[in-house]
Amino acid sequence: MIVRKDGTVWIPGNTNDEVIEWLTAFSTQITDMANAKVFRITPVTLWQAAANGLVAHSILKFLKTHCTPENLPFQVQETIVLEMDKWGHVRLSHADDENLLLQVSPHLSNQITSLKELPQYHKTETGLIFDKHLRAAVKRALARGGIPVLDETIHDPPPQLPFFLSDKTQLRDYQVQAVDRFLSKSIGGSGVAVLPCGSGKTLVGIAAAQRLQTTTLVLVPNETSALQWKQEFCRRTSLNDSQVGLYQSRAPLYPVTLVTYHRVASHSLKGQLMNFQHLLEQPWGLVIYDEVHMLPAPWFRLAAQLQGVHRLGLTATLVREDGAQADVFSLIGPKFYDQSWRSLERAGYLSKVHCVEVRVPMDTASLALYQTSTTRERHKIAAENPQKLPVVRNILKAHSGQSVLLMGQYLDGLRAAAQVVGCPVVEGKTLRAQRERLFSDFRQGKCQKLALSRIANSAVDLPSASVAVQVSGLFGSRQEEAQRIGRLLRPDTKEGVFYSLVSEGTVEENTAAHRQTFLVEQGYAYDIRSAAEVSERLSETSMA
C-alpha cells in the first residue's frame, strides 16, 4: 500500500476484501482497475468515518500496518488527526421553539465566527443563536468552511403510516445491509447510500420507509422518476393510490408524497415559495433525496431545507464537477453505505459493459466552420458532425434485434441521428403521457430503438437496453457518464456495449479523454477506434 501526500492510496488489484472494506470506511474509491485500485482521503471522507464511529487512532494503526514509514506521509497522518478531531465539537440543537443553538468548542470558535457565509446570529454564553428556518443554511456554511456539524435538533413525532412489503418483494443481501446500516444507532437514520445504477436504489428507499412506518416525502429529478417511484411503492408494498401520489399544489398531501426538486423551488407570480410552504405543512418522518448528487446545485438548495426526522440520500455517484460533496454531507448526512458496481457484477446482479470510443472525421465544410468559430460554438459543431450519422446507422444495423438507446446533449444532432435510424425522441417538450408510453413500449420490446435527451440521464428505468450510442456528451462530465452508462448496468441483459462518438481533432477529444479516464478508473473495458475500423468490424459481425 502506498499513500501519497495528496491523500491518494494505491493498492494492488488483488488486495483482499477486508483491506478494501477498511479503506472504504474512511476514503472514497476513485479507480478500480484489474492491476490497481486507488482511494482518496479527504476531509469529508474523514468526517464520514468519524460520524460512523471510527477514530483517528484506528485509521492510523491500519495504515501503519499496511504501509512502510516512507509510504505514509506525515501530512496525511496530520490531516487524519485534525479533521477527525473536529467531529463532535460543533453541535446544532433547539434553543427554543423558534431558534437554534450552535454550541462550539473554544478552539473552533474564531474559525466559525469568521465564516462569511454564516447566516445572521446573536451570541450568548451557551453558543450562537439562529432562526430555526436557517438550519440548512447554517449546516452548509459550516461544511464549506471546513467544519462538520453534529445535528441534534429534535422533531415532534411524525404521523405513523403502517404498511408492509408485498410477499413477492425480496430484498437482495446488499439492500438489506444498506437499510440496516441506515437505521443503525451510529447513523440514526440520516445519511447517503451510494449504489450503482440498476442495483435497486428505489427499493432501498421503500424498505427504509416501511421499516420506519412513517409519512415519507420523496424528492426526485423529474416527473418520470416520480411516476416510477409511485409504481414501485404500490407494487412493492401494501400502500395504494390513495396513499401514494404526485404532489399537487392545491390538493392535500399524500402520506407518501413525490415531488420534483424543480417544483419545490418554483416561485409564484408574486415571488412566493408556495409549494415549499405547502410541503412544510405536514411533518415528515422520512425525506428521501433521489439522485442526491444533484442536490447542491443552486436550483435545488431550497429542497435541502426540507429536513425531516430522517433523511436518506440515494445516488450512483457522489462525484461532482464542482467538488461540492461537502454540501451533501452537511444537508443529508454522512455516506453510510457504498457498494461498487464491480462487486455487484461479480455477484451477477449487474451486466458487464464494454466501452468503445469511435473517432469520427469531420467533413470539409464542417471543419472550415469549426476553425473560424468560438469555443462554445465549436462544441456544438463537433457534436453535430454529420459524419456521425452513417456510423450510427452502421451500429444499429450490426445490433439489429437488440434494444438500443441513442443519447445526446445537443438536440439537433440527436434528432438527426434518430431520423436516420427511424426512432422516436424523448426530450423536454415530449408530453408526459407520450413519454411514458414510449418507455413502456421499450421495456416490453415493442420499440427497440429510442433516442433520449439529457432529461433521461437520471432515474429512468429502462432495464432491457443492451446497447447505448452517445452521439454527444456534456463537456466531459463524469457524473453524466456514470448515469448514461448506468442505463446498461441492468441484470436483464448479459452484456452491454456503450459507444461514444467523438469528432476527430476537435474539442470533443479533450472532453472525451476526461470521461474516458473516469470510466477506465472504474474498471470498464475501453477501446478507442476509428469510424472506418468500427464500421468494418460491425460489418463483419453482422455478416457472420
Secondary structure in CASP SS format (residue, H / E / C, confidence):
PFRMAT SS
TARGET T0000
AUTHOR 0000-0000-0000
METHOD secondary structure of the structure
MODEL  1
M C 1.00
I E 1.00
V E 1.00
R C 1.00
K C 1.00
D C 1.00
G C 1.00
T E 1.00
V E 1.00
W E 1.00
I E 1.00
P E 1.00
G C 1.00
N C 1.00
T C 1.00
N C 1.00
D H 1.00
E H 1.00
V H 1.00
I H 1.00
E H 1.00
W H 1.00
L H 1.00
T H 1.00
A H 1.00
F H 1.00
S C 1.00
T E 1.00
Q E 1.00
I E 1.00
T E 1.00
D E 1.00
M C 1.00
A C 1.00
N C 1.00
A E 1.00
K E 1.00
V E 1.00
F E 1.00
R E 1.00
I C 1.00
T C 1.00
P H 1.00
V H 1.00
T H 1.00
L H 1.00
W H 1.00
Q H 1.00
A H 1.00
A H 1.00
A H 1.00
N C 1.00
G C 1.00
L C 1.00
V C 1.00
A H 1.00
H H 1.00
S H 1.00
I H 1.00
L H 1.00
K H 1.00
F H 1.00
L H 1.00
K H 1.00
T H 1.00
H H 1.00
C C 1.00
T C 1.00
P H 1.00
E H 1.00
N H 1.00
L C 1.00
P C 1.00
F H 1.00
Q H 1.00
V H 1.00
Q H 1.00
E H 1.00
T H 1.00
I H 1.00
V H 1.00
L H 1.00
E H 1.00
M H 1.00
D H 1.00
K C 1.00
W C 1.00
G C 1.00
H C 1.00
V E 1.00
R E 1.00
L E 1.00
S E 1.00
H E 1.00
A C 1.00
D C 1.00
D C 1.00
E C 1.00
N E 1.00
L E 1.00
L E 1.00
L E 1.00
Q E 1.00
V E 1.00
S C 1.00
P H 1.00
H H 1.00
L H 1.00
S H 1.00
N H 1.00
Q H 1.00
I H 1.00
T H 1.00
S C 1.00
L C 1.00
K C 1.00
E C 1.00
L C 1.00
P C 1.00
Q C 1.00
Y C 1.00
H E 1.00
K E 1.00
T C 1.00
E C 1.00
T C 1.00
G C 1.00
L E 1.00
I E 1.00
F E 1.00
D E 1.00
K H 1.00
H H 1.00
L H 1.00
R H 1.00
A H 1.00
A H 1.00
V H 1.00
K H 1.00
R H 1.00
A H 1.00
L H 1.00
A H 1.00
R H 1.00
G C 1.00
G C 1.00
I C 1.00
P C 1.00
V C 1.00
L E 1.00
D E 1.00
E C 1.00
T C 1.00
I C 1.00
H C 1.00
D C 1.00
P C 1.00
P C 1.00
P C 1.00
Q E 1.00
L C 1.00
P C 1.00
F C 1.00
F C 1.00
L E 1.00
S C 1.00
D C 1.00
K C 1.00
T C 1.00
Q C 1.00
L C 1.00
R C 1.00
D H 1.00
Y H 1.00
Q H 1.00
V H 1.00
Q H 1.00
A H 1.00
V H 1.00
D H 1.00
R H 1.00
F H 1.00
L C 1.00
S C 1.00
K C 1.00
S C 1.00
I C 1.00
G C 1.00
G C 1.00
S E 1.00
G E 1.00
V E 1.00
A E 1.00
V E 1.00
L C 1.00
P C 1.00
C C 1.00
G C 1.00
S C 1.00
G C 1.00
K H 1.00
T H 1.00
L H 1.00
V H 1.00
G H 1.00
I H 1.00
A H 1.00
A H 1.00
A H 1.00
Q H 1.00
R H 1.00
L H 1.00
Q C 1.00
T E 1.00
T C 1.00
T E 1.00
L E 1.00
V E 1.00
L E 1.00
V E 1.00
P C 1.00
N C 1.00
E H 1.00
T H 1.00
S H 1.00
A H 1.00
L H 1.00
Q H 1.00
W H 1.00
K H 1.00
Q H 1.00
E H 1.00
F H 1.00
C H 1.00
R H 1.00
R H 1.00
T E 1.00
S C 1.00
L C 1.00
N C 1.00
D C 1.00
S C 1.00
Q C 1.00
V E 1.00
G E 1.00
L E 1.00
Y C 1.00
Q C 1.00
S C 1.00
R C 1.00
A C 1.00
P C 1.00
L C 1.00
Y C 1.00
P C 1.00
V E 1.00
T E 1.00
L E 1.00
V E 1.00
T E 1.00
Y H 1.00
H H 1.00
R H 1.00
V H 1.00
A H 1.00
S C 1.00
H C 1.00
S C 1.00
L C 1.00
K C 1.00
G C 1.00
Q C 1.00
L C 1.00
M H 1.00
N H 1.00
F H 1.00
Q H 1.00
H H 1.00
L H 1.00
L C 1.00
E C 1.00
Q C 1.00
P C 1.00
W C 1.00
G C 1.00
L E 1.00
V E 1.00
I E 1.00
Y E 1.00
D E 1.00
E C 1.00
V H 1.00
H H 1.00
M H 1.00
L C 1.00
P C 1.00
A C 1.00
P H 1.00
W H 1.00
F H 1.00
R H 1.00
L H 1.00
A H 1.00
A H 1.00
Q H 1.00
L C 1.00
Q C 1.00
G C 1.00
V C 1.00
H E 1.00
R E 1.00
L E 1.00
G E 1.00
L E 1.00
T E 1.00
A C 1.00
T C 1.00
L C 1.00
V C 1.00
R C 1.00
E C 1.00
D C 1.00
G C 1.00
A C 1.00
Q H 1.00
A H 1.00
D H 1.00
V H 1.00
F H 1.00
S H 1.00
L H 1.00
I C 1.00
G C 1.00
P C 1.00
K E 1.00
F E 1.00
Y E 1.00
D E 1.00
Q C 1.00
S C 1.00
W H 1.00
R H 1.00
S H 1.00
L H 1.00
E H 1.00
R H 1.00
A C 1.00
G C 1.00
Y C 1.00
L C 1.00
S C 1.00
K E 1.00
V E 1.00
H E 1.00
C E 1.00
V E 1.00
E E 1.00
V E 1.00
R E 1.00
V E 1.00
P C 1.00
M C 1.00
D C 1.00
T H 1.00
A H 1.00
S H 1.00
L H 1.00
A H 1.00
L H 1.00
Y H 1.00
Q H 1.00
T C 1.00
S C 1.00
T C 1.00
T H 1.00
R H 1.00
E H 1.00
R H 1.00
H H 1.00
K H 1.00
I H 1.00
A H 1.00
A H 1.00
E C 1.00
N C 1.00
P C 1.00
Q C 1.00
K H 1.00
L H 1.00
P H 1.00
V H 1.00
V H 1.00
R H 1.00
N H 1.00
I H 1.00
L H 1.00
K H 1.00
A H 1.00
H C 1.00
S C 1.00
G C 1.00
Q C 1.00
S C 1.00
V E 1.00
L E 1.00
L E 1.00
M E 1.00
G C 1.00
Q C 1.00
Y C 1.00
L H 1.00
D H 1.00
G H 1.00
L H 1.00
R H 1.00
A H 1.00
A H 1.00
A H 1.00
Q H 1.00
V H 1.00
V H 1.00
G C 1.00
C C 1.00
P C 1.00
V E 1.00
V E 1.00
E C 1.00
G C 1.00
K C 1.00
T C 1.00
L C 1.00
R H 1.00
A H 1.00
Q H 1.00
R H 1.00
E H 1.00
R H 1.00
L H 1.00
F H 1.00
S H 1.00
D H 1.00
F H 1.00
R H 1.00
Q H 1.00
G C 1.00
K C 1.00
C C 1.00
Q C 1.00
K E 1.00
L E 1.00
A E 1.00
L E 1.00
S C 1.00
R H 1.00
I H 1.00
A H 1.00
N C 1.00
S C 1.00
A C 1.00
V C 1.00
D C 1.00
L C 1.00
P C 1.00
S C 1.00
A C 1.00
S C 1.00
V E 1.00
A E 1.00
V E 1.00
Q E 1.00
V C 1.00
S C 1.00
G C 1.00
L C 1.00
F C 1.00
G C 1.00
S C 1.00
R H 1.00
Q H 1.00
E H 1.00
E H 1.00
A H 1.00
Q H 1.00
R H 1.00
I H 1.00
G H 1.00
R H 1.00
L H 1.00
L C 1.00
R C 1.00
P C 1.00
D C 1.00
T C 1.00
K C 1.00
E E 1.00
G E 1.00
V E 1.00
F E 1.00
Y E 1.00
S E 1.00
L E 1.00
V E 1.00
S E 1.00
E C 1.00
G C 1.00
T C 1.00
V H 1.00
E H 1.00
E H 1.00
N H 1.00
T H 1.00
A H 1.00
A H 1.00
H H 1.00
R H 1.00
Q H 1.00
T H 1.00
F H 1.00
L H 1.00
V H 1.00
E H 1.00
Q C 1.00
G C 1.00
Y C 1.00
A E 1.00
Y E 1.00
D E 1.00
I E 1.00
R E 1.00
S E 1.00
A H 1.00
A H 1.00
E H 1.00
V H 1.00
S H 1.00
E H 1.00
R H 1.00
L H 1.00
S H 1.00
E H 1.00
T H 1.00
S H 1.00
M H 1.00
A C 1.00
END
